[in-house]
Amino acid sequence: MGAGDYGAQAAAALIMTAPLVILVLFFQRRIVSGLTAGATTG
């Protein structure tokens, strides 16, 4: 990749970060539900 090839760099960054964002959004619900369940039972 050249220094001026911002399109390819942006595409690569999007491909790298998209699965991480999806995982965080998916597990965020489980983490929050687990934390609230543990907080309310105690």
Biotite code that builds the C-alpha atoms (Angstrom):
import biotite.structure as struc

atoms = struc.array([
    struc.Atom([0.000, 0.000, 0.000], chain_id="A", res_id=1, res_name="MET", atom_name="CA", element="C"),
    struc.Atom([1.284, 3.377, -0.934], chain_id="A", res_id=2, res_name="GLY", atom_name="CA", element="C"),
    struc.Atom([1.272, 6.330, 1.424], chain_id="A", res_id=3, res_name="ALA", atom_name="CA", element="C"),
    struc.Atom([-1.377, 8.064, -0.676], chain_id="A", res_id=4, res_name="GLY", atom_name="CA", element="C"),
    struc.Atom([-3.670, 5.043, -1.049], chain_id="A", res_id=5, res_name="ASP", atom_name="CA", element="C"),
    struc.Atom([-6.164, 6.200, 1.547], chain_id="A", res_id=6, res_name="TYR", atom_name="CA", element="C"),
    struc.Atom([-9.048, 4.278, -0.003], chain_id="A", res_id=7, res_name="GLY", atom_name="CA", element="C"),
    struc.Atom([-7.370, 0.914, 0.521], chain_id="A", res_id=8, res_name="ALA", atom_name="CA", element="C"),
    struc.Atom([-6.255, 1.912, 4.024], chain_id="A", res_id=9, res_name="GLN", atom_name="CA", element="C"),
    struc.Atom([-9.798, 2.953, 4.928], chain_id="A", res_id=10, res_name="ALA", atom_name="CA", element="C"),
    struc.Atom([-11.201, -0.286, 3.525], chain_id="A", res_id=11, res_name="ALA", atom_name="CA", element="C"),
    struc.Atom([-8.662, -2.358, 5.442], chain_id="A", res_id=12, res_name="ALA", atom_name="CA", element="C"),
    struc.Atom([-9.379, -0.466, 8.663], chain_id="A", res_id=13, res_name="ALA", atom_name="CA", element="C"),
    struc.Atom([-13.120, -0.981, 8.193], chain_id="A", res_id=14, res_name="LEU", atom_name="CA", element="C"),
    struc.Atom([-12.653, -4.699, 7.524], chain_id="A", res_id=15, res_name="ILE", atom_name="CA", element="C"),
    struc.Atom([-10.495, -5.011, 10.637], chain_id="A", res_id=16, res_name="MET", atom_name="CA", element="C"),
    struc.Atom([-12.752, -3.050, 12.985], chain_id="A", res_id=17, res_name="THR", atom_name="CA", element="C"),
    struc.Atom([-16.218, -4.122, 11.781], chain_id="A", res_id=18, res_name="ALA", atom_name="CA", element="C"),
    struc.Atom([-16.111, -7.621, 13.368], chain_id="A", res_id=19, res_name="PRO", atom_name="CA", element="C"),
    struc.Atom([-14.815, -6.159, 16.623], chain_id="A", res_id=20, res_name="LEU", atom_name="CA", element="C"),
    struc.Atom([-17.636, -3.624, 16.754], chain_id="A", res_id=21, res_name="VAL", atom_name="CA", element="C"),
    struc.Atom([-20.183, -6.340, 16.011], chain_id="A", res_id=22, res_name="ILE", atom_name="CA", element="C"),
    struc.Atom([-18.760, -8.563, 18.765], chain_id="A", res_id=23, res_name="LEU", atom_name="CA", element="C"),
    struc.Atom([-18.787, -5.727, 21.292], chain_id="A", res_id=24, res_name="VAL", atom_name="CA", element="C"),
    struc.Atom([-22.389, -4.821, 20.430], chain_id="A", res_id=25, res_name="LEU", atom_name="CA", element="C"),
    struc.Atom([-23.399, -8.482, 20.633], chain_id="A", res_id=26, res_name="PHE", atom_name="CA", element="C"),
    struc.Atom([-21.696, -9.197, 23.953], chain_id="A", res_id=27, res_name="PHE", atom_name="CA", element="C"),
    struc.Atom([-22.591, -5.827, 25.464], chain_id="A", res_id=28, res_name="GLN", atom_name="CA", element="C"),
    struc.Atom([-26.152, -6.976, 25.986], chain_id="A", res_id=29, res_name="ARG", atom_name="CA", element="C"),
    struc.Atom([-24.993, -10.180, 27.684], chain_id="A", res_id=30, res_name="ARG", atom_name="CA", element="C"),
    struc.Atom([-22.474, -8.337, 29.846], chain_id="A", res_id=31, res_name="ILE", atom_name="CA", element="C"),
    struc.Atom([-24.960, -5.682, 30.916], chain_id="A", res_id=32, res_name="VAL", atom_name="CA", element="C"),
    struc.Atom([-27.671, -8.263, 31.596], chain_id="A", res_id=33, res_name="SER", atom_name="CA", element="C"),
    struc.Atom([-25.224, -10.322, 33.622], chain_id="A", res_id=34, res_name="GLY", atom_name="CA", element="C"),
    struc.Atom([-24.107, -7.332, 35.649], chain_id="A", res_id=35, res_name="LEU", atom_name="CA", element="C"),
    struc.Atom([-27.642, -6.158, 36.355], chain_id="A", res_id=36, res_name="THR", atom_name="CA", element="C"),
    struc.Atom([-28.753, -9.692, 37.254], chain_id="A", res_id=37, res_name="ALA", atom_name="CA", element="C"),
    struc.Atom([-25.857, -10.032, 39.689], chain_id="A", res_id=38, res_name="GLY", atom_name="CA", element="C"),
    struc.Atom([-26.511, -6.601, 41.176], chain_id="A", res_id=39, res_name="ALA", atom_name="CA", element="C"),
    struc.Atom([-30.202, -7.164, 41.743], chain_id="A", res_id=40, res_name="THR", atom_name="CA", element="C"),
    struc.Atom([-29.843, -10.612, 43.339], chain_id="A", res_id=41, res_name="THR", atom_name="CA", element="C"),
    struc.Atom([-27.323, -9.430, 45.918], chain_id="A", res_id=42, res_name="GLY", atom_name="CA", element="C"),
])
